Amino acid sequence: MEVAIILMGLLICISVIAIKFNNDRIEFPFASKPHLFTAAERQFLQLIEHSVQGEFRVMCRVKLSDLLSLKHNTDSKIAKSAFLRANSKQVDFVLCNKDDMTPVMVIDLVYGTGANGHNTQRDFFVSGALETAAIPHARIKAKAGYTLSDIKECIESKLVPLRRRQGKIPFAVMQEKPSIIKPHNKPTRPLRATRNVAA
């Protein structure tokens, strides 16, 4: 009996020493990145901030799961799958209400890979999820040379429902100047934009 107690005590001592030894050898192979954002992201962030003129807060690199919540009574299997997918997705910029940080609009940069400057495929999960949640989603091709008015027009074309609720845009006025982004009821394949701003 005494031998068993001694062996147990010895085993505990060895375990404690082993844990301490391993903790002392933890390595952190990190270095600070020179920039938090790429040059294109910095340029767009500045353009977006100037375009909204302080009306909204601009948040960067937000997980889709931080923007959306699951509907009540969703099947548990579907809910788990949807949450895992949303948690793995990230959007580039989110315009939020300054008072309560409610998401107002999402903006993604589109890095061109084809002749027309669009990505080969739209992320239909992101587009569909945001549309279901009634959060406007703009996809803007990443390239140099955009003006403040270009970005502002793109943003405002997506904020038409909000502006109507605010009473800032009468319906008749909007009919005179159609949006540069073609509205759609369901996520569709990327189309060539009428201007080289919105994707």
N, C-alpha and C positions, 0 to 999 in steps of 0.2 A: 504494500500500500504506500509506504514511504517512498519507495523507488518510483512509483507512478507519479506521485506528487512532484518529486524532484525533476523527473523527465518533463512533466507538464510545464513546470516553472522555467526550465531550460528552453523549452520550445517557444514559450511566450517571449523570453528574453531575445532569442535569435530572431523571432519575427519582428520585434520592435526595432532591433538593430538593422535588420534588412530594409524595413520601411524607411527608417531615417537615412540610410545610405542611399537608397533610390531617390528620395526627395532631394538630397544634396546634389544629385547628379542631373536634375531636370535641366534641360537646355531650352533656350528660347532663341531659335535661329531667325530673328527678325531684324529688319532695318526699316527706317521710315521711308515711305515712298516720296519721291521728289514732288509729286503733284497728286492732289486728291481726285482731280478730274482731267480728262484729256483736253487738248486744245479746243476741239469741236464742242465738247460739253461746256467748257468755260465760256466760249463765245455765245452759245445758245442760252446759258443761264443768264448772262448779262442782257441779252436781247429780250428774254422773257421778263426779267425783272423790270426793265425799262418799259416794256410794252404794257404791263399791268399797272404801272405807275402807283405801286403801293396798295392797290385795291385788294390783292391777295398775297398770302405768304407762299413762297415757292419752296417746296420740299424736293429733295433729290434722292434718286435711287431708293424707291419705296417698294417694299414687298407687296405683291398683290393681296396676300392674306391680311396685310395691315389695313387695306382699303375696304375689304369686303367681309361680310359675315354670312354664315350659312342660314338659309331660311329654316324656320321652325318646321318640325315634322318631316324633315328630309330623311329619307332612308339612310340608315347608319352606314351601309356600305358605300352608297353614292356620296354621302357627306365626307367620309374619310378620304375617298379617292379625290374628290374635288378640293378638299383642304390641302392635301399633299401636293397636288399640282399647283394650286395657288401659292403655296408656301415656297415653291421652287421658282416662281416667276417674279420678275422685278420690272418696274416701269421707271423711266428716266426722270420725269418731272411731274409733280402734282401741284396744282393750284388749289389752295385751301382758303376757306373763309377765315379772315383775320380774327374774328371774335371767338369762334368755337372750333376752328380747325377742321370743319367739315370739308371733305373732298369735293371740289367743284369741277375739276377737269384734269385729265391725264394727257401728258405730251410725251411721245416717244421719238427718239431720233432713229432714222432709217439710214443705215449705211449701205450705199449702193453696191450691188454686185453684178448687175446686169446692164445692158445697153441703155435702158430707160431710167436707171438710177434707183430702182426699187430693189428691196430684198427679194430673193426668189420666192419666198412664202411669207404671208402674213401669219402671225401667231393667232390662230382662230380662237384658242382658249381664252387668251387675254381680251381680245376684241369682244367675244361673246359674253364673257363674264362682266365686263364693264358696261356693255349695252344692257344686259339684264338688270344691272344695278342702277341704270339711268345715269351713268357718269360719262360725260362726253370724252371722246378719245381722239386725239389728233396725232397723226404720224407725219413727221416733217423730215424730208431728205436732208441729210447732213452734208453741207457743202459751204464753202466760203462765199461771201458776197451778198448775203441776205441783208436787207435793210430793216430798220425798226418797223416801218409801215408794213412790210411783207409779213413779219411775224405777228404783228398786232391784228392784221386782217385775218390771218389764219386762226388765231385764238378767238377773235370775235365771231367768226363764222360758226364756231362750235358752241358759243355761248348765247346763241339766239334765244333758246327757250328761257334761260335765266334773265336775259335783258327784257324779254316780253313780260315776265313776272314782275320785274322791277319797274315796268312801264316806260323803259327807255327807248324801246323800238316798237313803233306801231306796226301792225301786220302789213299794212299797205306799203310802207316804206321798204320792207324786206322783199316784196315782190318786184320792186323796181331794180334791185341789185341782187341777183342770185348769189348764193354762197359759192366760194371757190372750191369747197369740198362737197361732192355730191352726196346727199343724204341717202341712207339705205336702211331697210327694216331689219335685215339680217347681215351678219358678217359676210362680205363678199371677197372675191379675189382682188388684189391690188390692181387698180386701173391707172392709166397714165393721166396725171393731173392736167387741168387746163393751164395751170401755171406751175412753175418749178419750185413751189414752196411746200404745198401739202402733199403727203403721200397717201 
